[in-house]
Amino acid sequence: MLVSLLAAAALAAPAHGFQVARPLHALALRASPGGAVVARVGSRTPFGSPLVLGVGARRGRWVGLISSALPNGRLGWADRRRLRFQDVRYAISVDLSRRELVLRDGGLVVRRVTVAIGRPSSPTPTGRFTVTDKLAGGALARVYGCCILALSGHQPHPPPGWRGEARLAIHGGSMAGAVSAGCLHAPERDLRFLIATVPLGTPVRIRP
């Protein structure tokens, strides 16, 4: 059985913060410690960034990883000996009801950002995710603004006619409330700050 990310996340964080993992080689992600392979990942993301996976849980020598290769809320398990670990200082939390993103460095609030969220027909998914890529918005489409922080999550309810993978992200766009296809829209100055500040693998928690 695949292990719930929300149920396991509390097992992963060291007392001083969060950890991320980089595969030493191509990596098989398993449904449970020692279980069936459910996905395989390499050293880079589909967007070309170095692959950095969030650590969601630990069981002996097995590590539950947050990966865009899996559905929202699921962990992929791998042997810790195939990974290189690193602590991360920053964490992002998003309160959808308040339309607020908060960046913290440990317990210190570094920045508060008002964001636009998904429209009722394509709501922003909740749960625990990570920052997988930091991209220039113009390289994909002007609608994304200056910058894109791609997240490990997926939009299970994309708008009609949507083509391709519906990945979650924080990027530019209209700030008029619940207007997006599920992504979070932020002002350009805040996006540039986030791009310059948060490392790949930064944990992102989105609450209702």
N, C-alpha and C positions, 0 to 999 in steps of 0.2 A: 504494500500500500504506500502511496506517496504520502509524505509527512507534511502536515500543515505548517506553513511558515509562521503564522501568527502564534501557534501553540508552542513552537520550538525556539522562537527568537530570543527569549529571555535566557536560554542556556548559552548563548554565544558571546555576549558582550563581556569583556574583561572589566574589572572594577573601574579602570581609568578611561574607558571609552569603547570604541568599536574596532573591529579588525576587518581587513580585506585580504584576499588571497590571489596570487598570480600563479597560473599553472606553469610547471617547469617544462612540460611537454604537452602534446595533445591529450585531452582529458575526457574520460567517460564519466558522465553523471548518472548516478543510480537512483532508483526509486526509494531505496532505503539502504542502510549500511550493509554492504555486501550483496545488495539486491540486483534486480534486472536493470540493464542499461536503458535509460530513457532519452538520453541526448548525448551528443559528443561536441566538444568545443575545442578550438585551437588557441593560438596565442593572441589572436586579434578579433575584434568585434566585426559584425557585418559592415560597419561604417569605416573600418580600418584602424580604429584606436587599439592601443594595447589592452588586452582583456584583463579586467580587474573585477573579481567576483566578491560580493558581500558574504561575510560569514554569518549564517543564521542560526547554527546549532553545532554542538559537538557531542559525539558518543564514542568514547575511547579514541582509537586512531582514525575514526571517521568524522568528516566535517560536512555539515549541511550548507550548501551554497545557494545564494540568490543569483539566478541567471535568467537572461532574456530568452534563453533556449527552452524555458519551461513556462507553463501557465502561471498566471498570478497566484500567489499564495502557496506555491509548492517549492520544496527544496530539492536540489540534486546533490547526492552524497558522493564524496570522493575520499580516497586515502590521503591523510594529511602529509604523507611522505612525498606526494606528487605536487605539493604546493609550497609556495613561499609566502609568508605572512608579513603583514605590516599593520601597525596601529594607525588609525585616522582620528584626527582631532575634531573634525566638523561633522555636524548632522543637520539635516533639514527636516522640519515638520510643517505640515500644511493642514490648516483647519478650513474645510470647505464651507462650513456654515458662516464663518467670519470672513471668508475669502482672504485669508492671511497666510503667508509663508514666513517662517521664522528660521533664520540661520543661527546656529549656536556653535561656539567653540568651547567644548566641555559644557559647563553649566552657564556660561556667559552668552547672553544674547548679543550677536554681532550686528544683525540687520533684520528689520521687519519689512515685508513687502506685501502690498495689496496686489492680488492676482485676480484674473478672470478665470472662470472654471467651465466645465462642460455644460452644455445645454441639457434640458431635461430628457431629450430623446437620446443623447449621447453623454451620459454623466461621467464625470471623472471617477475612475475606479479608486477604491480605498485599499489600504494595505501597506506593506513594507516593500520598498524597492531600493535601487541604488542608481547612482549616476554612472552610465556606461560610456558616454561620449560627450565631448565638448566640441561643437561644430560651428562653423561660420554659416549664418542663416542664408546669406546670399548665394552660397554654393549649391543650395537645394531649390529655394524659391523665395522671392521677395516677401511673401506673406509671412514668413517666419521671423522677419526682423533681422537684427544684427547677429543674433546668437541663439544657439540651441543647446540645451542640456538634455540629451537623450536619457531616458530612464529605462530600467529593466522591465517595466510593466507593459501590458498590452491593453488596448481598448476592446473589450468584448462586444461593444455595441457601436460600431462605427456608423457614420451616416450612410443613407442609401447611396449606392453608386461608388462607394469608396473602393479603391483598387490597391492591392498590395497589402503589406503588413501594417497594422494599425498600432504603432508603438507610442507609448506615452512620452511626453517631453515637457520641458519648461522652455518657452520661447516667446517671441514678440507677437503682437496682434492686438485686436480690439480689446479694450478694458471695460466694456459695457456689461459687466455682470456675468451671467451664465450664457456664454455665447460660443464656446469652442466645441470642437468635435471630441473633447475629452482631455485635451492637454491643458496645461496651465499657462496663461499669458501673463507676462510681467513687463514693466517699463524697461526701456533700453538701458538706462543708467544702472538699474538693478541687475539686469542680465549681464552686463559687462563686469560688474563687481563679482557676481557669482562665478562667471567663467574664469576670472583671474584668481579667485580665492579657493574654491572647493576642488579637491582632487578627484580623480576617477575613483569609483567605489564608495563615494560618500553616501551614507544611508539616508533615505528619504521615507518618511512616514506620512501617509495621507489619511486623515480622519474625516468622518462625515461632518 
